[in-house]
Amino acid sequence: MIDHLGISCRDLAASAAFYDRVLGVLGHRRVLDVEVAIGYGTEGPDFWISAQPPTGPASGPNREVHVAFTAPDADTVRAFFAAATELGAEPLHEPRLWPEYHPAYFGAFVRDPDGNNVEAVCHTGDA
C-alpha cells in the first residue's frame, strides 16, 4: 500500500552509510542519488533519505519516523540488528517474535542516526 517513504536527515553522509549497510543486509540497495537525496529499494526507489534544509519550515527538530523494512526470514532480521548496532544504532527491541501483531511476526527495532525508529520484519516466524 505504501509507494515510498522519505525522511529528513541532519547528516546525510552518516545516514547514507547507515542505510547502505543495513538495507544491504536485507537485500535492498541504493537505487538513485539526486543532489540532496538518496533513494533505496530493490528495483525502484521506495525509501528516500534527504538532507534536512538549513532554514525554512522543515528545518526544525527532526521528528521520529517509524519504518519497517521487509526481511525474508528471522536470520536476516538478526543480521540487520547486528549490522545496525555495530554501527552504533541504539537498540530499541532485540530480534524476537511479536505475537501481539500475529504469531509469525518476527522483528527487531533500532534508532537510526537521526532518531528514527527503524525495524526489520519477516512474517515467517523464528524458523
Secondary structure, DSSP 4 states (H G I P E B T S, - for coil): ----EEEEES-HHHHHHHHHHHHHHTT-EEEEEETTEEEEESSS--EEEEEPPSSSGGGSPPPP-EEEEE-SSHHHHHHHHHHHHHTTPEEEEEEEE-TTT-TT-EEEEEE-TTS-EEEEEESS---
